[in-house]
Amino acid sequence: MAKGKKSDVAVLLDYAGSHRGLTFLGLGLSAVSMVLSMAPYLCIWLVARELIAVAPDWTAAQSVTRYGWLAFAFAVAGIILYFLGLMCTHLAAFRTAANIRKRGVAHVLQAPLGYFDANASGLIRGRLDAAAADTETLLAHNLADIVGTITMFLAMLALMLAFDWRMGLACLLAAVISVLAMFSMMGGKNAQILAEYQAALDRITKAGTEYVRGIPVVKIFQQTVYSFKAFQQAIEEYSTKAKHWQENVCRVPQSINLTFTEGAFVFLVPAAVLLAPGALAAGDFVGFVTDFAFYAVFSAIISTALARVMFAASGMMLASAALGRVSQVMDAPTLETPAHPKVPQGSRVEFQDVSFTYDGAELPALSHVSFTAEPGQTVALVGPSGGGKTTAASLIPRFWDVTDGAVTVGGVDVREMDPHVLMEQIAFVFQNSRLFKASILENVRTARPEATREQVRSALMAAQCGDILEKLPQGMDTQIGTEGTYLSGGEQQRIALARAILKDAPIVVLDEATAFADPENEALIQRAFAQLTKGRTVIMIAHRLSTVVGADKILVLDQGSVAEQGTHQELTAAGGLYAKMWSDYNRAAAWKITSGQ
């Protein structure tokens, strides 16, 4: 462990917050309960000692009943204290798990939106939920068992060495072998193997989510699971890791562990045979038999105690791996808020020699890009796929921060603005807009929660959603995605446009907003655009070149650089890349299926 690095338990206790005291109380109660749970075995030995002492006149044993009731009382007290201890640790564990989820979600909410492109929501959710569940098991059960077992071992050590240290050591030999077997299974390089196993589990979770989302495509094209190579590879990798962990790491040590812990009595018999002649010679054979009975009874505790240690150690390893997954979420980059944020003056957008490279990429996605978008002006970004259009637009709201250069809004570098203020300046309409499972009213109102019903209705009308409201029995109050109420892609896009209109932001970013619309919906969306973009700074990304003919400025991005810029007329006359794209677009639009006759 690196110097200054907190242990896993210390990290978990930090997450427990004000419930940390409950954890310590639960651990203390667990320790006391383990000591009390040993008392009945001592009472059994006292009964055996008395019976042996008075044999064969068993009626002379006067304290058997008293020892029996004492054993019962100690057992009940141990159970009660253990129950109370688990109550405390469970309460603390539940709060700790909840805090892990809350802090994880709160942290990713501060991450730039571009982070979620590289980290699927299913993977993030899986990491937090699975990790919280694993740490919950550690705090609720394993940690209490570890403390209780350590206390039990110390008490056992004292008792076993108190009567006859030689038979005591014979009993403890099984425990030593078991501990060594468990250490070989879970310590050293095998801890790394478990970490790799957990990483494979993460990958299969992510791939499984993607596969489920792609099932419609599988059905349409009659493909099998093998067409999803990532999912297949994740399954095979997970199978290989799990098989290696079970067969090559756990099988032999676990077999040794179970053999010796369950057969601890075997070590006691040879010791007794060797010690019996000495006891006979000393005339203390009755005491020797009594001691042997004591160790025979206590040898049964060893397997129980070591089983607790094994499961607790496994829980520690799982919790360590779980905290590693949590740290992957907590290490997500966050948008830095300047100590003295500046306020933009106007809605002018400017790229000043901007370059940007994605993490892990060898080539820049954007290289020395410069342009301006004035208030009331529409700037269209076009070009071949992978040219950097979406990347450029994503730098304006700080989905990512530039690698070099600067992006300014209203004359202020976006990195010097409060992120909330920046987001208030920009409205987005993406090509695949998502609606929540809520009413149309609430879906639109997410753009401005304080908006009145009339303001929402006005935004819907401006977005050409009148026909949608008319066909729904409850109008704006109709729930989306439930009770059979679903909208087409074009209709969802118009609802998303209503959101943007209601937000009334001075800057609008349109990313392929008509990509999935049929001709009728596209016509309605274009009318909504006229309302949305009036008097605003508009950045429009488009592959369908007919939508950018009227733009004030068109930038052609190719391989991350500005290849051309100008109006539609200027670019077509120049005969460059845009002119070729325009020619190809018109040829594709004029293509039609003809009869083979």
C-alpha positions in Angstrom: 0.0 0.0 0.0 1.4 3.4 -0.9 2.3 5.7 1.9 -0.6 7.9 2.9 -3.2 5.7 1.0 -6.2 4.8 3.1 -7.2 1.2 3.7 -10.4 -0.1 2.1 -12.1 -0.1 5.5 -11.1 3.5 6.2 -12.5 4.5 2.8 -15.8 2.7 3.6 -16.0 4.4 7.0 -15.6 7.8 5.3 -18.6 6.9 3.1 -20.6 5.8 6.3 -20.5 9.4 7.5 -22.5 10.0 10.7 -23.3 6.2 10.8 -19.6 5.3 11.4 -20.3 5.0 15.2 -23.0 2.3 14.5 -20.3 0.3 12.7 -18.0 0.4 15.7 -20.8 -0.4 18.1 -21.9 -3.4 15.9 -18.3 -4.7 15.8 -18.0 -4.4 19.5 -21.2 -6.3 20.1 -20.1 -9.0 17.6 -16.8 -9.4 19.5 -18.6 -9.9 22.8 -21.2 -12.3 21.2 -18.4 -14.5 19.9 -16.8 -14.7 23.4 -20.2 -15.6 24.9 -20.8 -18.2 22.1 -17.7 -20.1 23.4 -19.1 -20.2 27.0 -21.5 -23.1 26.3 -18.5 -25.3 25.2 -16.8 -24.5 28.4 -20.0 -25.4 30.3 -20.1 -28.7 28.4 -16.5 -29.4 29.5 -17.4 -28.7 33.1 -20.2 -31.1 32.9 -17.9 -33.7 31.4 -15.3 -33.1 34.1 -17.8 -33.6 36.9 -19.3 -36.7 35.4 -15.9 -38.2 34.9 -14.9 -37.3 38.4 -17.9 -39.1 40.0 -18.1 -42.0 37.6 -19.8 -44.5 37.8 -22.0 -42.8 40.5 -23.6 -40.3 38.1 -26.2 -39.2 40.8 -23.3 -37.6 42.7 -23.0 -34.9 40.0 -24.8 -31.9 41.6 -23.9 -29.1 39.1 -24.9 -30.6 35.8 -28.3 -28.8 35.7 -26.7 -25.5 36.7 -24.1 -25.8 34.0 -26.8 -26.7 31.5 -28.8 -23.5 32.3 -25.6 -21.5 32.2 -24.8 -22.8 28.7 -28.3 -22.0 27.6 -28.1 -18.4 29.0 -24.7 -17.8 27.4 -26.0 -19.1 24.1 -29.1 -16.9 24.2 -27.1 -13.8 25.3 -24.6 -14.4 22.4 -27.4 -14.7 19.9 -29.1 -11.5 21.1 -25.9 -9.5 21.1 -25.0 -10.8 17.6 -28.4 -9.8 16.4 -28.1 -6.4 17.8 -24.6 -6.1 16.4 -25.8 -7.0 12.9 -28.6 -4.5 13.2 -26.1 -1.8 13.8 -23.8 -2.9 11.0 -26.7 -3.3 8.6 -28.0 0.2 9.3 -24.5 1.6 8.7 -24.0 -0.6 5.6 -27.2 0.5 4.0 -26.4 4.1 4.6 -22.8 3.6 3.3 -24.2 1.9 0.1 -26.6 4.7 -0.3 -23.9 7.3 0.1 -21.7 5.5 -2.4 -24.5 5.7 -5.0 -25.3 9.3 -4.1 -21.7 10.6 -4.2 -21.1 8.6 -7.4 -24.1 10.1 -9.1 -23.3 13.6 -7.8 -19.8 13.3 -9.1 -20.7 12.1 -12.6 -23.3 15.0 -12.8 -20.3 17.3 -12.7 -18.5 15.4 -15.4 -18.5 16.9 -18.9 -21.2 15.4 -21.1 -18.6 14.0 -23.5 -17.5 11.6 -20.7 -20.7 9.6 -21.2 -19.8 9.0 -24.9 -16.9 6.9 -23.7 -18.6 5.5 -20.6 -21.9 3.9 -21.3 -24.7 4.6 -18.8 -25.1 0.8 -18.2 -21.5 0.5 -17.3 -21.6 3.4 -14.8 -24.8 2.2 -13.2 -23.4 -1.4 -13.0 -20.2 -0.2 -11.4 -22.0 1.9 -8.7 -24.8 -0.6 -8.0 -22.6 -3.8 -8.0 -19.9 -2.0 -6.0 -22.4 -0.7 -3.4 -23.9 -4.2 -3.0 -20.4 -5.7 -2.5 -19.4 -3.1 0.1 -22.8 -3.5 1.8 -22.0 -7.2 2.4 -18.6 -6.4 3.8 -19.9 -3.9 6.3 -23.1 -5.7 7.2 -21.6 -9.2 7.6 -17.9 -9.7 6.8 -16.4 -7.0 9.0 -18.4 -8.1 12.0 -17.4 -11.7 11.4 -13.7 -10.7 11.0 -13.7 -8.8 14.3 -15.7 -11.6 16.0 -13.5 -14.3 14.7 -10.3 -12.5 15.7 -11.8 -12.2 19.2 -12.8 -15.8 19.2 -9.3 -16.9 18.1 -7.7 -14.9 20.9 -10.0 -16.4 23.5 -9.5 -19.9 22.0 -5.7 -19.4 22.1 -5.9 -18.5 25.8 -8.2 -21.4 26.7 -6.4 -24.0 24.7 -3.0 -23.1 26.2 -4.4 -22.8 29.7 -5.1 -26.6 30.3 -2.5 -28.5 28.3 -0.4 -26.4 25.8 0.7 -29.6 23.9 -2.9 -30.7 23.0 -3.7 -27.0 22.4 -1.0 -26.7 19.8 -2.1 -29.9 18.2 -5.6 -28.4 17.7 -4.2 -25.1 16.4 -2.1 -26.9 13.8 -5.2 -27.4 11.7 -5.8 -23.6 11.9 -2.3 -22.8 10.8 -2.6 -25.1 7.8 -6.0 -23.6 6.9 -4.7 -20.0 7.1 -1.7 -20.8 4.9 -4.0 -22.4 2.4 -6.3 -19.4 2.3 -3.4 -17.0 2.0 -2.1 -18.9 -1.0 -5.5 -18.7 -2.5 -6.3 -15.0 -1.9 -2.9 -13.3 -1.4 -0.1 -12.2 -3.5 -0.5 -12.4 -7.3 -3.9 -14.1 -6.9 -5.4 -10.8 -5.8 -4.5 -9.4 -9.2 -6.2 -12.4 -10.8 -9.4 -11.5 -8.9 -9.1 -7.9 -10.0 -8.9 -9.1 -13.6 -12.0 -11.3 -13.0 -13.9 -8.3 -11.8 -12.8 -6.3 -14.8 -14.1 -9.0 -17.1 -17.4 -8.9 -15.2 -17.5 -5.1 -15.9 -16.9 -5.7 -19.6 -19.6 -8.4 -19.9 -22.1 -6.0 -18.2 -21.4 -3.3 -20.6 -21.4 -5.6 -23.7 -24.7 -7.2 -22.5 -26.4 -3.9 -22.2 -25.4 -3.0 -25.7 -26.5 -6.4 -27.0 -30.0 -6.0 -25.5 -30.4 -2.6 -27.0 -29.4 -4.1 -30.4 -31.8 -7.0 -30.4 -34.2 -5.3 -32.9 -31.4 -5.2 -35.4 -30.6 -8.8 -34.7 -34.2 -9.8 -35.4 -34.5 -7.7 -38.5 -31.4 -9.1 -40.2 -31.7 -12.6 -38.8 -28.3 -12.4 -37.1 -27.1 -14.5 -34.2 -25.3 -13.5 -31.0 -22.0 -14.2 -32.9 -22.6 -11.1 -35.0 -22.0 -9.1 -31.8 -18.3 -9.8 -31.5 -17.8 -7.6 -28.5 -20.5 -9.5 -26.5 -19.1 -12.8 -27.6 -15.6 -11.9 -26.7 -16.7 -10.5 -23.3 -18.5 -13.8 -22.5 -15.5 -15.9 -23.6 -13.1 -13.7 -21.6 -15.3 -13.8 -18.5 -15.6 -17.6 -18.8 -11.8 -18.0 -19.1 -11.1 -15.8 -16.1 -13.8 -17.5 -14.0 -12.5 -21.0 -14.9 -8.9 -20.0 -14.2 -9.9 -18.6 -10.8 -11.8 -21.6 -9.8 -9.6 -24.4 -11.2 -6.1 -23.0 -11.0 -6.3 -20.8 -8.0 -9.0 -22.0 -5.6 -9.3 -25.8 -6.1 -6.2 -27.1 -4.4 -6.0 -24.6 -1.5 -9.7 -24.8 -0.8 -9.5 -28.6 -0.7 -6.7 -28.5 1.8 -8.4 -25.9 3.8 -11.7 -27.9 4.1 -9.9 -31.2 4.8 -7.9 -29.9 7.7 -10.4 -27.7 9.3 -13.1 -30.3 9.2 -10.6 -32.9 10.5 -8.9 -30.9 13.2 -9.7 -33.8 15.7 -7.3 -36.0 13.8 -4.3 -34.0 15.1 -5.6 -34.3 18.7 -5.7 -38.1 18.7 -1.9 -38.7 18.1 -1.1 -36.0 20.7 -3.3 -37.8 23.2 -1.8 -41.2 22.5 1.7 -39.8 23.0 0.8 -38.0 26.2 -1.3 -40.7 27.8 1.6 -42.8 29.2 3.0 -39.8 31.0 -0.5 -39.0 32.5 -0.8 -42.6 33.8 2.7 -42.5 35.3 1.9 -39.3 37.1 -1.4 -40.7 38.5 -3.5 -38.0 36.9 -5.2 -40.0 34.1 -8.7 -38.6 35.1 -7.4 -35.1 34.7 -5.8 -36.0 31.4 -9.1 -37.5 30.1 -11.0 -34.4 31.2 -8.5 -32.2 29.3 -8.8 -34.4 26.3 -12.6 -34.0 26.4 -12.2 -30.2 26.6 -10.0 -30.1 23.5 -12.2 -32.6 21.6 -15.2 -30.3 22.2 -13.2 -27.1 21.2 -11.8 -28.7 18.1 -15.3 -28.4 16.6 -15.1 -24.6 16.9 -12.1 -24.4 14.6 -13.9 -25.3 11.4 -16.6 -22.8 12.1 -14.2 -20.0 13.0 -12.0 -20.6 9.9 -15.0 -20.7 7.6 -15.9 -17.3 8.9 -12.4 -16.1 8.2 -12.5 -17.5 4.6 -15.8 -15.9 3.8 -14.8 -12.6 5.5 -11.5 -12.6 3.5 -13.4 -13.2 0.3 -15.6 -10.3 1.3 -12.6 -8.1 1.8 -11.3 -8.9 -1.6 -14.7 -8.3 -3.3 -15.0 -5.0 -1.4 -11.5 -3.9 -2.5 -12.4 -4.7 -6.1 -15.7 -2.9 -5.7 -14.0 0.2 -4.3 -11.7 0.1 -7.3 -14.8 0.2 -9.6 -16.2 3.1 -7.5 -12.9 5.0 -7.8 -13.2 4.6 -11.6 -16.4 6.5 -11.4 -15.1 9.0 -8.8 -12.0 9.6 -11.0 -14.2 10.9 -13.8 -13.1 14.3 -15.0 -15.2 17.2 -13.7 -15.8 20.6 -15.2 -13.7 23.1 -13.3 -15.6 26.1 -12.1 -13.4 29.3 -12.0 -13.0 31.1 -8.7 -14.1 34.3 -10.3 -16.4 33.4 -13.2 -17.0 36.0 -16.0 -20.3 36.8 -17.5 -20.7 36.7 -21.3 -21.6 39.9 -23.1 -23.8 38.9 -26.0 -24.1 35.6 -27.9 -21.2 35.8 -30.3 -19.4 32.5 -30.6 -15.8 32.4 -31.7 -13.3 29.6 -32.2 -9.7 30.9 -31.8 -7.2 28.5 -33.3 -8.9 25.5 -31.6 -7.3 22.1 -31.5 -8.7 19.1 -29.7 -7.6 15.5 -29.2 -9.6 12.8 -27.5 -8.0 10.9 -24.7 -6.1 7.9 -26.1 -6.3 9.1 -29.7 -3.2 9.6 -31.7 -4.5 12.1 -34.2 -6.4 15.3 -33.3 -10.1 15.5 -33.9 -9.8 19.2 -34.6 -6.7 21.1 -35.7 -6.3 24.9 -35.7 -10.0 25.6 -36.3 -11.0 29.3 -36.3 -14.4 30.9 -37.2 -17.0 33.2 -35.7 -20.8 33.0 -35.4 -22.4 36.4 -34.9 -25.7 37.0 -33.1 -28.6 36.3 -35.5 -26.3 34.4 -37.8 -26.6 30.7 -38.8 -23.3 28.9 -39.3 -23.5 25.4 -40.8 -20.9 22.7 -40.2 -20.7 20.2 -43.0 -18.2 17.7 -44.3 -17.4 14.0 -44.6 -18.1 11.7 -41.6 -15.4 11.9 -39.0 -14.4 15.4 -40.1 -15.0 16.9 -36.7 -18.4 18.6 -37.0 -20.0 17.2 -33.8 -16.7 17.6 -32.0 -16.6 21.3 -32.8 -20.2 21.8 -31.7 -19.5 19.9 -28.4 -16.7 22.3 -27.4 -19.1 25.2 -27.2 -21.1 23.9 -24.1 -17.9 22.3 -22.7 -18.8 18.7 -23.4 -15.1 18.6 -23.7 -12.5 21.3 -23.1 -10.2 22.3 -25.9 -6.6 21.0 -26.0 -5.3 24.2 -27.5 -6.8 27.6 -28.4 -10.0 28.9 -27.0 -13.8 28.9 -27.6 -15.5 32.1 -26.5 -19.1 33.0 -25.9 -19.9 36.7 -25.7 -16.2 37.5 -25.6 -15.5 35.2 -22.6 -13.6 31.9 -22.7 -16.1 29.2 -21.9 -13.6 27.8 -19.3 -13.8 31.1 -17.4 -17.6 31.0 -17.2 -19.8 29.3 -14.5 -21.0 26.0 -16.2 -24.6 26.7 -15.2 -24.4 30.2 -16.7 -22.9 28.7 -19.9 -25.6 26.1 -20.2 -28.3 28.8 -19.8 -26.9 30.4 -22.9 -27.3 27.3 -25.2 -30.2 25.2 -26.4 -29.6 21.8 -28.0 -31.5 19.7 -30.4 -29.8 16.4 -31.2 -30.5 14.0 -34.0 -31.8 11.3 -31.5 -33.7 13.3 -28.9 -34.9 11.3 -25.9 -38.1 11.9 -24.0 -38.7 11.0 -20.4 -41.4 8.6 -19.3 -43.5 11.6 -18.2 -46.2 13.8 -19.6 -45.6 16.0 -22.6 -45.9 19.0 -20.3 -43.2 17.8 -18.0 -40.9 16.8 -20.9 -41.0 20.3 -22.3 -40.9 21.9 -18.9 -37.5 20.3 -18.2 -36.0 23.2 -20.2 -37.5 25.7 -17.8 -39.1 24.2 -14.7 -40.8 27.4 -13.6 -42.7 27.8 -16.9 -46.5 28.0 -16.8 -48.8 25.7 -18.8 -49.5 28.5 -21.2 -45.9 29.1 -21.9 -45.4 25.4 -22.5 -48.4 25.4 -24.8 -47.0 28.4 -26.7 -43.7 26.6 -27.2 -45.5 23.4 -28.4 -47.5 25.5 -30.9 -44.3 27.2 -32.1 -42.7 23.8 -32.6 -45.6 22.7 -34.8 -46.9 20.2 -32.3 -50.6 21.2 -32.6 -51.5 18.0 -34.5 -49.8 15.9 -31.8 -51.8 17.4 -29.0 -55.1 17.1 -30.9 -54.8 13.3 -31.4 -53.9 12.7 -27.7 -56.9 12.4 -25.4 -55.2 14.2 -22.5 -53.3 16.7 -24.6 -50.2 18.0 -22.8 -50.9 15.8 -19.8 -50.6 12.6 -21.8 -47.9 10.3 -20.4 -45.2 9.3 -22.9 -43.9 5.7 -23.2 -46.7 4.3 -20.9 -50.1 2.8 -21.5 -49.4 2.4 -25.2 -48.7 6.1 -25.9 -45.7 6.4 -28.2 -44.6 9.0 -30.6 -42.8 8.7 -34.0 -39.2 9.9 -34.3 -40.3 13.0 -36.1 -42.9 13.8 -33.4 -40.4 13.3 -30.7 -38.1 15.7 -32.5 -40.8 18.3 -32.5 -41.3 17.9 -28.8 -37.6 18.3 -28.3 -37.7 21.5 -30.4 -40.5 22.8 -28.1 -38.1 22.3 -25.2 -35.4 24.4 -27.0 -38.0 27.1 -27.8 -39.2 27.2 -24.2 -35.6 27.6 -23.0 -35.3 30.8 -25.0 -31.5 30.6 -25.1 -29.5 33.1 -27.2 -27.4 30.3 -28.8 -28.9 27.2 -30.5 -26.9 24.1 -31.5 -28.7 21.8 -34.0 -27.0 18.4 -34.5 -28.6 16.6 -37.5 -32.0 17.6 -36.1 -33.9 16.3 -39.2 -31.9 13.1 -39.7 -34.7 10.7 -38.7 -37.7 12.7 -39.9 -40.0 11.7 -42.7 -40.8 14.4 -45.4 -44.0 15.6 -43.6 -42.3 15.9 -40.3 -39.3 17.5 -41.8 -41.4 20.2 -43.3 -43.0 20.9 -39.9 -39.5 20.8 -38.2 -38.2 23.4 -40.7 -41.1 25.7 -39.8 -40.2 25.2 -36.1 -36.6 26.0 -36.9 -37.7 29.4 -38.2 -39.3 30.2 -34.9 -36.4 28.7 -32.8 -33.5 30.4 -34.7 -35.1 33.9 -35.1 -32.6 36.4 -33.8 -30.3 33.8 -32.3 -26.8 32.5 -32.9 -27.2 29.1 -34.6 -24.6 26.4 -35.0 -26.1 23.7 -37.3 -24.5 20.3 -38.1 -26.0 18.7 -41.2 -25.4 15.9 -43.7 -28.5 16.7 -45.6 -27.1 19.7 -47.5 -30.6 21.0 -48.6 -31.0 22.2 -44.9 -28.0 24.5 -45.0 -28.5 26.2 -48.4 -29.8 29.4 -46.6 -27.1 29.5 -43.9 -25.2 32.7 -43.5 -21.9 30.8 -43.4 -21.0 27.2 -44.2 -17.8 25.6 -42.8 -16.6 22.5 -44.5 -14.6 20.4 -42.0 -12.4 17.6 -43.3 -10.1 15.6 -41.1 -10.4 18.1 -38.3 -9.5 21.2 -40.3 -11.5 23.9 -42.1 -11.2 23.0 -45.8 -13.5 25.8 -47.0 -15.9 28.4 -45.7 -18.4 30.7 -47.3 -22.0 30.8 -48.5 -23.7 28.1 -50.5 -23.3 30.1 -53.7 -19.7 30.9 -53.0 -18.7 27.3 -52.2 -20.5 25.7 -55.2 -18.9 28.3 -57.5 -15.5 27.5 -56.0 -15.6 23.9 -57.2 -14.0 22.4 -54.1 -15.0 19.7 -51.7 -18.4 21.4 -50.9 -19.2 21.5 -54.6 -18.5 17.8 -55.0 -20.6 17.0 -51.9 -23.5 19.1 -53.3 -23.2 17.3 -56.6 -23.2 13.9 -54.9 -26.2 14.9 -52.7 -28.3 16.0 -55.7 -27.4 12.8 -57.6 -28.5 10.7 -54.6 -31.7 12.7 -54.1 -32.6 12.2 -57.8 -31.9 8.4 -57.6 -35.0 6.2 -57.9 -35.9 2.6 -58.4 -36.9 1.8 -62.0 -38.6 -1.1 -63.5 -36.3 -3.8 -65.0 -38.6 -4.1 -68.0 
